[in-house]
Amino acid sequence: MPLASSCDCPHLDCVGEITKDELIQKSHGQCQDCKVRGPNLWACLENGCAYVGCGESHADHSTVHSQETRHNLTVNLTTLRVWCYACGKEVFLERKLGPHATHVNIKPLPLLQNAAQDNSKAPGSPTPLRVPANGICEDLDMETEEEDDLRAKGLTGLKNIGNTCYMNAALQALSNCPPLTQFFIECGGLVRTDKKPALCKSYQKLVSDLWHKNRPSYVVPTNLFQGIKSINPMFRGYSQQDSQEFLRCLMDQLHEELKELMAEPYDQSNSITMDDSPEEDNHSQSDDFQSYCFPDIQVSNNTRPQSPIPTEVHIPKMSSSPPKAASGWPSLNPAHKKAITTFSPPKTKRQKKYRSVISDVFDGTIVSSVQCLTCDRVSVTLENFQDISLPIPGKEDLAKLHSSSHQTSLVKAGSCGEAYAPQGWISFVMEYIKSWFWGPVVTLQDCLAAFFARDELKGDNMYSCEKCKKLRNGVKFCKMQNLPEILCIHLKRFRHELMFSTKIGTHVSFPLEGLDLQPFLSKDGSTQTTNYDLLSVICHHGTASSGHYIAYCRNDVNNLWYEFDDQSVTEVSESCVQNAEAYVLFYKKSNEDAVKERRRVSGLFNMMEPSLLQFYVSRQWLNKFKTFAEPGPISNDDFLCVHGGVPPSKAAFIDDLVVMLPQNVWDHLYSRYGGGPAVNHLYVCHTCQIEIEKLEKRRKSELDMFVRLNKAFQEEESPVVIYCISMQWFREWEGFVKGKDNDPPGPIDNSKITVNKNGHLILKQGADSGQISEETWNFLHSIYGGGPLVTVRPNISHQEAESSQSEEKIEVETRSV
């Protein structure tokens, strides 16, 4: 058969003709170098070359052959999938693609001008951009697949490459979360990063392989595993690891690589004024509060750089919690505030807020309140979370949760007593009797109620009341403020002591549909949908020291449940899933109105109503509309600048960012969801281009001046005075002038490299500082300001040294008197 190919690979001209029978015959052969037999041998497709080699599962001689001979194309003799080494991607054949197939690995269409629009361009107008009109059906119509495409995708196993069942189970559970998977498949052009190890690219390739319609029996996740090991040394080697810790590491890295700066207006109403508290204390106080109130919630200020939002302006300092080092904040350490009286540190740059597909899908918000039982003062704090770690209550805890007196106190305290209001005492007694024979009957609702139950702060856990100025007894309770699109729940089955670890084997029953979080939602919560359906569950079989991970996932195509056990994928019943020993669960919001809305929009598009205007909408938001229960307002900010045009940096791949809609579809979406802004003309922003040019001139000017001044400083043999500068600030400035950071640094902050001695600021021993000349300091200080000034004098004459020692001796004697 001639290998007729798609037109996106330029190396297919070197391929000769080969028949399917010849490929099958070669698949029964062996590697020509190491003599290993199949499966998964690779045959070179270069015209006249008959080489057959092994793949990654062995010595990977097929790759070695390609590197030595410059033969680019090779075919897997088991799956008949073609790979191009030069392009670094899979090449799809036209005979397999069909007349209207599209895949994420296919090169996006070039920027084309719509034939229905005028080709003329007015002189002096902004540079127009055009996106292809075809492909709208694929982006909007959710129900146009043919019957042969409806067979279940995503049923591909993952090979265990050395005690990696923890990783395979986590990847399969994550892969069966439609909002995330559809982003990597349908918005593949948005997966761009310059950060190492580019884990988002490896994950995108893995998801594309797992959900390819010509699915292989299994995939080897080598590249992603190598990337994870380079990030976190914990996963190096071949020992068993925790699946939930792997999930956190993976999702945090994906967020870091894909995060984008959120466009927000300069609104002074967001600033918080604390009662008699300096502004620089806000973060450390909220961190102390967070470390006590949220020990089991994954809140990372590095991966989610959004400050906590106090709804009451009183955030208490928790005396029961050790203070955290605010290394990420350039404000002064409390120890320095007493020492330094002559210098007030400059205000730092405005805290940036970022978002990514990870935060869009998994981030929620919890509101936590602490009430002083003496003065009744209540402090409230909002915190983001990515997953929730729930305790598994024992018999005594269950009895307390189900008791009528505890329910009443919880309801009065505004906590989660509503979760048990409909249950009644009789049903609890029946369950309690069963627990004597079959162990405690614990439900997921019990675990949630235990987590959100109020906690008495007394004894060693007393907290410092800002109003009373003393340690007081208090009550802490929390609820959810914003519910995530996908709720990740981790059950705390493992207890790690100093010498040993144990596992809680209690069965926790969980619903496959209809998990209601309304009892745990705050009264002013902004979420309308509170019901969740189960997507996937990770299970652990064995003990704390050894065991095996598998995943049960509901396929989004046919709604059937499957067991993913490394390479093996097996259909299972719902009862099998419900009897599983759950460890991590993924729940997705369930909203029938969203499904009806998608059908309504699909019908509007199929009407093919003629429209005079075409509107552009964000491809990311369109993915939310197709997969989220609550997509939120239309947001076109991801492809527009603050001036309403396309940023010059995004003009080259604008077709990856937008989808063109007819007027009737846009009108309906806009009236239903609001947001915007409305865009029916794309152009490169001229204002942004001018600002970029000015910024480049400033960078070059500052860099050239520094190089010149520093060269003169290095040539100076015996400088009279040397100025010191914080390397933390200098690295930020260096990143700016070299183009790695778009924003210039804030004022110079030398507070961390100084120490107060006898009322004078001197350089701290071992400080992270650099040495520059007086001219260089004056140059940087004239632009950025800040301080304090720190100098060292290397050349002190012998007479001056004796005089200094004499003065020091007199001072010591005076103090002793």
N, C-alpha and C positions, 0 to 999 in steps of 0.2 A: 504494500500500500504506500503511496506517496505521502510523505509527511507534510500535508498542507497545513500551514501554521497561521497563527495570528500575526498581524503586521507589526507588533510592538517589539520584536526582537530582531536586530539587524544581522544576527549571526547565523540565520537559518539557511543562507545560501550555500553554506559548506556542508549541508546535510545531504547524504545520498539517499537512494530509495531502498527501503527495507520492508519486508512483509511481516505480518503479525506472526506467522508460523516460524519465521526465523528468530523472532524475539523469544517466542515460547521455547524453541529449541535451545537458545542460549541460556534461558533461565534454569535449565537442568544441568548447566555446566558448573564451573568453579572459577575462582579468582586466579588469574594467570600469574600472580605474584606469590600469594600465600597459600594457594590451593584450597581455600575454604569454600564450602558450598553454600547455596542459598538457604533461606530466602534473602531478598533485598540485595541482589547483585546489580551492578550498574554496567550498562553497555555504552561504549562510546559511539556517537552518531556521526563522527567525522567521515566524510566520503573516503572510502578505501581503508578505514581503520576498523579492525575486528576485535578491539580490546574489550575484555570483561574484567571488572575489578570489584572488590568488596566495598562496603559503605562504612558509615560512622560506627555501626555496631561492632565492627572488627578493626582492621588497620587502616581503613579508608584509602585503599590503594587507587580507587577511581579518582579521587581528588589529586593525589600525587601524579597520576598519569596526565590529568588535565594541565597541571602546573608545568610539567616537564615538556609536554608536546604542544601546548597552546591550543588543544582541542577543547572547545567551549561547551558543547552540548553533550549531555548524557541522559540515558533513559533508565528508570528503575524497572528491572525485569519482572518484578512482582506486581507493582501497581500500574506500570506503563506510564508513569508520569515523567515529564521531561524537565530537566533543570539546565539552566544556562549559567556557567561559572562567571562569564564576563559581565553579564547583566546582574548576577547575584539574585536571581529570582526564578520562579517556575514559569515555563512557557506552555501555554495552552493551545491545543490544536483546534482548528476550526470545525473539524468533524465532531469534536466533542462539545464545543461551545454551543452549537446550534445557532439559529438565525438571530436571536435577540438576547443572548446571554451576556452577562456582565459580571466581572469578578474583581475583587479588590486589588489583585496583583496586576491587572491590566492597566497600562499607562492611561491616565485621564486624557480626555479629548482636548485638543488645543483650543485656544481662545478663538472663537468664531463669531463672526458678525451675523446677527439674525437677519435672514433674508427679508423678513417682513418690515424691517426698519430701514430708514433712509441711510444710504452709504455715505452721504455727504457729511462734511465736517466743517463747521464754521471756523474761520481763522481766529486764532487766539483763545479758543475754548479749551477747557481742561481735557487731558488725554482720556478718551472714552475707553471703556472696557466692555467686552461682550462675553457672555457665557453661552454654551450650546443650549439650544432649546430642546433638543432630544434628550431623553433620559429623565424627563419630568415624571413620566408614568412610572418609571422604576423607583423614583424617590417618593411618590405620593400614593400610588395605587398599591394597597396592601394585599389585594386578593386577585392578582392577575397571573399567578403561576399556573403552568400547565400541570396536568395530572401526574406526569412522569417526574415533575420536580417536587411533588408533594411527599415523596417518600422521605422518611425521617433523616435529617442531617444531624450532625453533632454526636453520632454514636461511634466515635473513634476512640480507641484506647490509648493509653500512654505507657511506654515501656519503662519498667523499673530499672534504673541505671546505677543501682547500688544503695539499697535501703532508702529509696526515694518515694515510698508509698505515701508519706506525709505530703509531699509536694504534688504528686499525681492527684490525690483526692482533693486537695485545695484547688488545683487548676481546673479540674472537672466541675467542681461546685461553682467556681467563679465563671467558668465558661457558659454555664447554664443560667446566667443572669442576663436576660435579653437587653436591658438598656446599655450595659457595658459591652456586650458582645457585638451588638448591632453598630455601636459607635466604631469599633475597630474594623468591622467589615464594610460598612457603608460610608463611613467618614474617614477612610484610610488616608486620604490626602492631608488630614489634619494632624496625623501622627508625625510630628516633626520635633526634633530635639538635637541640641549640640552637646548634651551632657552625657558623660560616660556612666555606665556601659551601654547606654541606649537600650534599656530594658524594654521600653515601650515598643521598639521595633521587633524585638524577639518575641514579645507577647502577641503582637499583631500577626506575625508570621505563624505562630502556634495556633491562634484562633482561626486563621484562614485555613490551615490544614485540617483542624478538627471539624470545621463546618463546611468543607468543600463537598460539593454534591457527588463527586466521584471519590468518595471517602476511602482512604486506605484502612487496613485492619487496625493499625496503631501508628503512633507518631513517637519519635524519640526527642524529648525536650532538652537536648544537649545545650543549645545556645542560651536558653533562658536559665538553665541551672548554673552555667558558668557565670552568667551575669549576676545572679543572686549571691554566689560564693565570693565574687569580687567585692560586693557591697558589705556583706556581713560574714565575718570569719566563722560564725557559729555553724554555718551550713557547709563548711569545708570538711573533707573527709567522708567517711561512709557510715557514720553512726546515725541512729534514728533521732529525728528531731520532732518538735511540736508543730502540728499542722497550723494551728492558729497563729503562732509566732511567725511562721512562714507567710501567712496571709497578710499580716500587718506589715512585714518587711516589704513584700511585693507591692502592696497598694500604696504605701508611703513613697516608694521609689517611683511608681507610675505617676503619682501626683506631682512629685518634684520635677519630673521630666516633661510633663504635659501642662503644668500650671501656667496660667496667663494672668496678667495684671488686670484687676477689675477696674473698670472706669467708674469713678464715683465723683459726684459734684463736691465742690468745696463748701461743705455745710458746717457752720460753726456749732450747730445744735448738737452735734455728736460728741463734743468735748464734755468731759465730766469734771465737775468741781467737787473735791473731797472736803469733808469737814475738818479743818485744821490739819490737813495732811498735804505734804508737798506732792506735786504732780509726779515726781519720779518714783514715789512709793507705790503707785497704783498697781503696777505689774507684779511686784513682789508680794503685795498683799493678796492679790487674786490668786497667785501661784500657791501661797500658803493655804488659802481657802480650798483651792482645787485639790491639793495633795491630801487634805483631810477628807473632804466631802466626796471626792470622786476617785478613790483608790482603784476602782475596777473599771473605769472608763478610759478608753484610749483617747487622750487629748494631747496632741503634739503641736506645740507652738511653732515648731520648725516646719512641719508639713502643712499646718493650717495656720498661717500667720495672721490670725484675726484676734484682736484683743477681746477679753471677756467684756461683756456689756452690763454694767450694774444698773438694774432698773430702779433700785433705791440707791441713793448716793452714799450708803454706809456699807463698807466692806470690812468685816472684822478681821483682825489679826488673830489667827488661831494659834494659841500658845501650845497646844498639844501637837502641833506639826512642826518639824524642823524647818528652818528657813531654807529656801532654795537659792542657789546662786543665779543671779540674773545676768549671766554672761552674754546673753543675746541682746541686752539693752545697754546702750552706752551711758546711761545715767550713773551717778556716783554711788559707790558702795556706802552703806550707812556708816561704816567705820571711817570713811574719808570725810563725811559731812562734818564731824566734830573737829577733825584735824585741820581742814582747809577752811579758813575764814576769810581769806582775801580774794578768793576766786569763785565765781558762780558758773557752773558748767553750762555751755551753750545748749539750747534745745536741739534735739536730734531731728533727723528727717521724719517727715510724716510716715506713720506706719502703713506699709503697703498691704493691700488685701489681694489675695490670689484665689483663683478658682480653677478647677479642672473637671474632667468627666468623672473622676473619682469622687471629688467633693460634691458634685451635682447628684451623684447616685447614692452615696453612702452616708453623707454627713447629716446629722440631726442636731438638735439643741435640747439641753436639759436645763431647767431652772431649779436652782437649789436655794432653800431658805433656812436661815438659822434664827431662832427666836430666843432672846434672853428671858429666863423665867423670873428675873428680878424686876427689870424695868420694861419688859415686853417689847424691847426694840427688836425689829426684824431686819435682817440684811439679806439681800437677794442677789444672786449671781447667775449669769447665763454662761454655759460652756458648750462648745461643740464636741461631738463624739462621733467616732467612726464605727465602733462596735461596742456592745455592752456585755460585760462579764457578769453573769448571774450566779449567785450562790444556790446550792441545792439544799433546801431546808431539811432538817431531821425531824424526828417525831415531835420533840418538844416545840420546835419552831412552827411546825404545822398546826399543832394544837393552839398555839398562841395566835397564829394568823387567822384560824377559823373561829376562834372564840368570839362570842357576841360582844363581850366587854371590849376586846381589842378592836373589833370592827367599829364600835361606837367611838372609841377614842381616835381612831384613824380618820373617821369621817369628820369629827370635830376639828381635827388638826389640819384638815384639807389634804389628806394624803390619799392612799389607795384603798380605803375601806369599801369603796363602791364595787371593787372587783368581786367581793364576796356577798354583797347585799342580796342578790337573788338566790344564793345557794341555800341558806337555811341551816338549822342545827341538825335536823334529822339526817340529811344526806351526808353531813360531815361525820356523824356517829357511825353510819354504815361504812364509810370509807375507812374510818379509824379501826373498826373491827376487822375489816379485811387486811389491814396492815399488819395485824398480829400474826396472820397466817402466811401472807405473801410479801411481807415487807411494806414499808411506807408507800402509799399511793401519792406520788408527787406529779403534779402537772406543771406545764410551762407557765400557766397563770400563777401557780404558787411561787415559782422562782421569781417572776416579775414582781409579785406582791412583796416578797421578802426583800427584794432590792429597793423598792420604792417606799417601804415601810419607814415610819419615822424612827429616828435614833436619838436616844437620850444622851446628852453630853454632860457627864458628871464624873466625879472622881478624878482619875488620871486624864479623862477626856474633856475636862472643863475648858471652856474657851474664854479668851480675853474680850470682854465687852467694851467697845469703844466709848459707850456712854457712861457706864459705871466705872470704867478705868480699873477694873478688877477681873479676876477669874470668877466666872459665874456658871451655874448650871444652865443648860439650854436644851433646846430640841431642834433637831435637824431633820428636814424632810425635803424631798425633791420630786419633780414631775417632768414630763416631756413638754417642751415648748413647741418645737417643730419636729415632725416625724420625717424620717428619711424615705426616699423612694424605695430603697431596699434596706431592710433592717437586718443587720448581722448580729446574731446572738451567740455568745460563747458561754457554755455551761462549765463552771469551775469544778472539773472532775479530779484534778490533780492537786495534791498538797505536797509541798516540798519542804521538808525539815532539814536540819543541819546534817544529819547522818543518813537519812533515807527519804524516800518518796512513797506516797500511797495514792491509791485511786479510789474514788467514790463510784461504786458500781450501781447505784440506785437508778432504777428505770424512771425516766421522766417522760410522761406522755405529752404529746404535742399534736395540735390539729394540723391537718393537711390544708384546710381551708377555714377562713373565718376567724383568724386570731384578732380579737378586738382589743385595741389599745386605748379605747375611750376612757376607761377608769384611770389610766395613768397619764392622761393629758391634762395640762393646766387649763384653767377656765378661759384664759385669754390666748390659748393656742391658735395659731393661724392655719392649722391643717384641717381640711374638711374631710378627707378620707382617712378613716381609722382602722379599716379592716385589711388584713394581710393574708395572702395565700403562700404556702410553702413552695419554694423553688428547688432547694437542694439541702442536703444535710450530710455532714461529715461525721463518720462514726469511727470509734477506736475500739478494737478488740484486743484484749490482753491485759497486762498489768502495767504499773507505772514504769517499770524498768524495761519491758519489752512488749511489743504488740504490733498490730497491723492496722493501717488506715484504709477505709473504702469510702465511697460517696454514693448516695442515692440522689438522683436528679430527675426532675420532671422535664421531658422533652417539650420544647415550645412549639414544635410542629404538630405532633400528634397527641400531646397531653398525656402520654404514657410514662410510667416510672421505669427507670433503668438503674441497675447496679453497675458502678464503675470500679472495677478491682484491677488496677494497673492496666494490662493489655486487654483484659476480659471485660466485655460489655454485655449484660444480660438483662432482659426484661423481667420485672418483678411486679408483684401485686401491691396494692395500697396497704394491705394489712402487713406485708413484710416490711414496708417502710415505717409504719407506725410502731412496730415492735423493735425497731432498731435502737441501739444505745447511742443516742445523739450526743455529739460533742460541740459542733458548730452548725448553726441553722441559718439559712438565708430566706427571709420572707420578703415578698413584694406586695406593694399596695394593690388592692383590688377595687376597681371602679368600673361598673358596667356603663356608666355615662361616657367614659373615655372611649370605650370600644364603639359605642353607638356614634360618637362624634367622628371617629376615624372613618367609619362606614359612610357617614353623611358627606364628609369631605371627598372621599373617593367617588361618591356618586356625582358630586358637583363637577369634579374634573372630567368624568366620563360624559357629561353633557356636551362637552366641546363647544361651549357657548362662545361666540366671537367676542373678543375684547380689544378695545383700542389701546389699553395699557397693559404692560407686563410688569409684575412686581418681583423684587428679589427678597428672599427670606434666608435667614441663617440655616445652613445645613445642620449645624449642631442643634438648633432649636427644633428643626423638623424631625431629627432623630428622637428628641424628647417627646414630640407630639405622637410619634408612632409607637413609643415604648413606655412612656411614663403614664401613671394614673393622673398625675397633676403636673402638666408640663410648664405651667406658669405663663406669665406674659411673654409675648414675642420679644426676643432679644437679638437685635442686629448689631450690637456693639462689637461682636467678635470680628467683623469685617469692615467696620467703619471707625474713623477717627473722631475726635471731638468736634471737628469742623464739618462732619457729614460726608466726607469723601473716603476713598480707599487709601489707607496708609501706603506709601511707596514700597515698604518692605513686604506687603502682602499682595501687591498687584500682580506678581508673576504667577501666583497660584490662586487667583480669585475664584476660578471655577471649582476649586476644592472647598471653598468656603460658603458658596451661595447656591441656591436653587431658584429657578425662575417659575413663577406661578401666574396663571391667568387671573384676571381681575376679579371674577366671581369667587374664586377660591380665596384670594387675599381678603376680599371684603368680609367673607364669612369668618375666617380665622381672626381677623382684626376685631370684629364685633364680638366674637366669643371670648378672646383672650386678652385683647388690648396690647399694650406695649408698642414696639416698633423700633425706630421710626420707619415710616413708609419709604421705600426706595424703589424707584423705577428707572433710575439712571445711575450707572457706575462710572466714576472718573477718579483718576489719581489726584489726591489732594495736593494742590500747589503750595498751600501754606505749610504743610508738613514737610514738603521737599525743601523749602527755604529754611525751615528750622533745622532740618538735618544738616544742611550745608553750613549753617552758622555753628552748629554743635561740632562739626568736624573741624572747622577753623579754630574754634576754641581749644579743642583737644590738641591739635597740632601745635598751637601757640604755646600752651602750657607745657607740653612735653618737650618741645625744643628748648624753651627757656630753662627748664629744670636740668636737661642734659648739659647745657652750656655752663650753668652755674655749678653743677656738681663736678664737672670736669675741672673747672678752675679750683674748686675746693680740694680735689684729690691731688692737684699739683702743688698745693700750698704745703711747705715743709713743716712749719711750726705755727699752726693757727693759735691766736691769742685766746679765742673763746670758741667753743663748739656748742651748737644748739641741738637739743634732743627733740625727737618727734615720735609720737606713738605709731608703732608699726601697724596696729590695727586700723588706724585712720589712713595711714599711708597706703596700705593695700587696697582700701576702698578707692582712694584717689587714683592709684595705678590702674585699677580695673576700669575706671571711668575714662582716663586719657587713652587707654589702649582699646577702647570700644567694647569691652566685655560687659559693662554696665551702662545703661542709657542715662541714668540719673547721676548728677554730680554728688560727691559726698557732702555731709553736713559740715559745720564748723569743726576746726581742729579740736580734738579732745585729748589732752595729755594727762587727765586726772588719774588714769590707771597706772601711769609710770612714775608718779611723784609720791613723795612721803614728806610729812611735815616734821621738821627737826628744829627745835628752838625758835619756832615761829617763822622758819624759812622753808620754802619748798626746794627739795633736792631730789635728784634722780634715785628712784627705788633700786636697790640692788637686785640684779637679775631681771630687770624689767624688759618687756618686749618693746624695745625702742631702737631708733636709728639715729645716726649723727649727720647733721647737715650744717652748712655754713650760715653765717648771719644773713647774707644776701638771699640765700634760698629760703630761709625762714621768713624774711620780710616779704619776699615774693608770694609765697603761699598764704601768709597771714593777710596780706592785702586783698586777696581774692576771697578767702573763706572765713577769716576771722578766727575766733576761738582762743584757746590757750589751755592752761597757763604756760608762761614762759619758763623753760627749764634749760639751764646752761651748765656746762662743765668747763673748768679752766685747767688745761693740761700743763701749762708752763707757769709754775709758781716759783719765784726766786727763793734762795735759801733764807734770806733775811725775812721775807714775807712769811715763810713757813714757820720760822722761830717765833715771829710775832703772833701768828695765829695760835701756836701751841701755848704761848704765854697767856694770851687772852682766855683760852679754854681752861687753863689751870686756875687763873684768877676766878673764873666763873664757878668752877667746881668748889673752890675754897669758900666763896661767898655763900653758896647754897648750903654747905655743911654748917657754917655759922648760923 
